[in-house]
Amino acid sequence: MSNIPLLSIEETLERMSGDRDLLTSLFQLYMDDAPRKLHSLDEYASQGDFYQVERTAHSLKGASATVGAARLCQLAAELEQAAKAGSQAQMALLRSELVLACDQTLESMREFCAGA
């Protein structure tokens, strides 16, 4: 997974016509939203609600793709598939990877926003 970048800032900026203020705003929204999604994933997983894990992972995947959080996008896609397959063990493994990647991604976003 380490070959997938945490954050594709240059590509994302290019998609936004170089608008750093827009990207900063999107990062700030994402930094508020992603932890809530991770919390929801925990809740749904503890309840054994694979469908809601799948839906929440899908939502996280889309939000991550929008802001260029490539590694989180990939992990969320894998979690979505694991939930769809009903694989509790795979979901648990991916969940811990997701938390680590999210922490690292949010830190990178905070650094970008501080420098913007």
Sine and cosine of phi, psi and omega as CSV:
sin_phi,cos_phi,sin_psi,cos_psi,sin_omega,cos_omega
0.00,0.00,-0.38,0.93,-0.07,-1.00
-0.92,0.38,-0.26,0.96,0.03,-1.00
-0.98,0.22,-0.21,0.98,0.08,-1.00
-1.00,-0.05,0.82,-0.58,-0.04,-1.00
-0.91,0.41,0.52,-0.86,0.09,-1.00
-0.88,0.48,-0.77,0.64,-0.14,-0.99
-0.66,-0.75,0.78,-0.62,0.03,-1.00
-0.98,-0.21,0.95,0.32,-0.12,-0.99
-0.89,0.45,-0.72,0.69,-0.05,-1.00
-0.89,0.46,-0.69,0.72,0.03,-1.00
-0.90,0.44,-0.66,0.75,-0.02,-1.00
-0.92,0.39,-0.68,0.74,0.07,-1.00
-0.87,0.50,-0.64,0.77,0.02,-1.00
-0.87,0.49,-0.69,0.73,0.03,-1.00
-0.89,0.45,-0.42,0.91,-0.03,-1.00
-0.98,-0.21,0.38,0.93,0.02,-1.00
0.81,0.58,0.56,0.83,0.07,-1.00
0.97,0.25,0.22,0.98,-0.05,-1.00
-0.98,0.19,1.00,-0.05,-0.03,-1.00
-0.91,0.42,-0.56,0.83,0.01,-1.00
-0.91,0.42,-0.66,0.75,0.05,-1.00
-0.89,0.45,-0.70,0.71,0.00,-1.00
-0.90,0.44,-0.64,0.77,0.05,-1.00
-0.87,0.49,-0.69,0.72,0.03,-1.00
-0.88,0.47,-0.69,0.73,0.02,-1.00
-0.90,0.43,-0.67,0.74,0.04,-1.00
-0.87,0.50,-0.67,0.74,-0.02,-1.00
-0.90,0.44,-0.67,0.75,0.06,-1.00
-0.88,0.47,-0.69,0.72,-0.02,-1.00
-0.90,0.44,-0.65,0.76,-0.01,-1.00
-0.90,0.44,-0.46,0.89,0.10,-1.00
-0.98,0.19,-0.63,0.78,-0.15,-0.99
-0.99,0.14,-0.67,0.74,-0.10,-0.99
-0.84,0.53,-0.72,0.70,0.03,-1.00
-0.87,0.49,-0.57,0.82,0.05,-1.00
-0.91,0.42,-0.66,0.75,0.02,-1.00
-0.90,0.43,-0.66,0.76,0.03,-1.00
-0.89,0.46,-0.65,0.76,0.04,-1.00
-0.89,0.46,-0.69,0.72,0.04,-1.00
-0.88,0.47,-0.65,0.76,0.04,-1.00
-0.85,0.52,-0.68,0.74,0.04,-1.00
-0.87,0.49,-0.74,0.67,-0.02,-1.00
-0.86,0.51,-0.77,0.64,-0.04,-1.00
-0.91,0.42,-0.64,0.77,0.01,-1.00
-0.90,0.44,-0.66,0.75,-0.01,-1.00
-0.92,0.39,-0.43,0.90,0.04,-1.00
-1.00,0.04,-0.11,0.99,-0.04,-1.00
0.95,0.30,0.38,0.92,-0.03,-1.00
-1.00,-0.02,0.99,0.13,-0.06,-1.00
-0.88,0.47,-0.58,0.81,-0.01,-1.00
-0.88,0.48,-0.72,0.69,-0.01,-1.00
-0.94,0.34,-0.54,0.84,0.11,-0.99
-0.88,0.48,-0.73,0.69,0.00,-1.00
-0.86,0.52,-0.72,0.69,-0.03,-1.00
-0.92,0.40,-0.67,0.75,-0.02,-1.00
-0.93,0.36,-0.65,0.76,0.05,-1.00
-0.89,0.45,-0.62,0.78,0.04,-1.00
-0.89,0.46,-0.68,0.73,0.02,-1.00
-0.90,0.44,-0.68,0.73,0.04,-1.00
-0.90,0.44,-0.62,0.78,0.03,-1.00
-0.87,0.49,-0.73,0.68,-0.01,-1.00
-0.91,0.42,-0.70,0.71,0.01,-1.00
-0.89,0.45,-0.65,0.76,0.00,-1.00
-0.91,0.42,-0.65,0.76,0.03,-1.00
-0.89,0.46,-0.65,0.76,-0.02,-1.00
-0.87,0.50,-0.65,0.76,-0.07,-1.00
-1.00,-0.09,0.04,1.00,0.04,-1.00
0.99,0.16,0.35,0.94,0.04,-1.00
-1.00,0.08,0.98,0.22,-0.19,-0.98
-0.88,0.47,-0.70,0.71,-0.05,-1.00
-0.92,0.39,-0.67,0.74,0.04,-1.00
-0.90,0.43,-0.62,0.79,0.04,-1.00
-0.86,0.51,-0.73,0.68,-0.01,-1.00
-0.90,0.44,-0.72,0.69,0.00,-1.00
-0.90,0.44,-0.64,0.77,0.03,-1.00
-0.90,0.43,-0.61,0.79,0.05,-1.00
-0.89,0.45,-0.67,0.74,0.03,-1.00
-0.91,0.40,-0.63,0.78,0.04,-1.00
-0.91,0.41,-0.65,0.76,0.04,-1.00
-0.84,0.54,-0.71,0.71,0.00,-1.00
-0.93,0.37,-0.64,0.77,0.02,-1.00
-0.89,0.45,-0.65,0.76,0.03,-1.00
-0.92,0.40,-0.66,0.75,0.02,-1.00
-0.87,0.49,-0.61,0.79,0.00,-1.00
-0.99,0.15,-0.17,0.99,-0.01,-1.00
0.96,0.29,0.46,0.89,-0.05,-1.00
-1.00,-0.02,1.00,-0.04,-0.02,-1.00
-0.86,0.51,-0.68,0.73,-0.03,-1.00
-0.90,0.43,-0.70,0.72,0.02,-1.00
-0.91,0.41,-0.62,0.78,0.03,-1.00
-0.88,0.47,-0.68,0.73,-0.01,-1.00
-0.90,0.44,-0.68,0.73,0.02,-1.00
-0.89,0.45,-0.74,0.68,-0.01,-1.00
-0.91,0.41,-0.57,0.82,0.00,-1.00
-0.87,0.49,-0.69,0.73,0.00,-1.00
-0.93,0.37,-0.61,0.79,0.07,-1.00
-0.90,0.43,-0.63,0.78,0.00,-1.00
-0.89,0.45,-0.68,0.74,0.00,-1.00
-0.88,0.47,-0.73,0.69,0.00,-1.00
-0.89,0.46,-0.74,0.67,0.00,-1.00
-0.89,0.46,-0.61,0.79,0.01,-1.00
-0.91,0.41,-0.72,0.70,0.03,-1.00
-0.84,0.54,-0.72,0.69,-0.02,-1.00
-0.92,0.39,-0.66,0.75,0.00,-1.00
-0.91,0.41,-0.71,0.70,0.00,-1.00
-0.89,0.45,-0.60,0.80,0.06,-1.00
-0.90,0.44,-0.69,0.73,0.04,-1.00
-0.89,0.46,-0.63,0.78,0.03,-1.00
-0.91,0.41,-0.67,0.74,0.03,-1.00
-0.87,0.49,-0.66,0.75,0.03,-1.00
-0.89,0.46,-0.68,0.73,0.03,-1.00
-0.88,0.48,-0.73,0.69,-0.04,-1.00
-0.90,0.43,-0.59,0.80,0.01,-1.00
-0.92,0.39,-0.52,0.86,-0.02,-1.00
-1.00,-0.02,-0.12,0.99,-0.09,-1.00
-0.98,0.20,0.00,0.00,0.00,0.00
